[in-house]
Amino acid sequence: QVQVVEFGGGLVQPGGSLSLSCVTSGSIFSINSMGWYRQAPGKQRELVATISDTNTSYYQDAVKGRFTISGDTAKGTVNLQMNSLKPEDTAVYYCNADYTPCGIYWGKGTVVTVSS
């Protein structure tokens, strides 16, 4: 049973920073990539950033230059350092682990609120 667990959400003021972490467990298969997604109230879930097993990263335009993804897919861990946070970054942030062809697994999410 694969488990994906996120840590680190919370309340932060605009312009502040927050770091999220994600750990996986329970699989003997290799991870192809890990990523962070977010879902704001009333909106669809969207990709924030991903990192591959070759350490290639990808960011959506809205977070480029402000967020940094890092991690070790071999260990099943990924982090998201978020700087210069804006109110529009408020969302539930989800971690996922891609074990394709063995499946894609999601965490339950962690809430990030950017507000003064």
Secondary structure as GFF3:
##gff-version 3
##sequence-region A 1 116
A	DSSP	beta_strand	3	7	.	.	.	ID=ss1
A	DSSP	beta_strand	10	12	.	.	.	ID=ss2
A	DSSP	beta_strand	18	25	.	.	.	ID=ss3
A	DSSP	beta_strand	33	39	.	.	.	ID=ss4
A	DSSP	beta_strand	46	52	.	.	.	ID=ss5
A	DSSP	beta_strand	57	59	.	.	.	ID=ss6
A	DSSP	three_ten_helix	61	63	.	.	.	ID=ss7
A	DSSP	beta_strand	67	72	.	.	.	ID=ss8
A	DSSP	beta_strand	77	82	.	.	.	ID=ss9
A	DSSP	three_ten_helix	87	89	.	.	.	ID=ss10
A	DSSP	beta_strand	91	98	.	.	.	ID=ss11
A	DSSP	beta_strand	104	106	.	.	.	ID=ss12
A	DSSP	beta_strand	110	114	.	.	.	ID=ss13
###
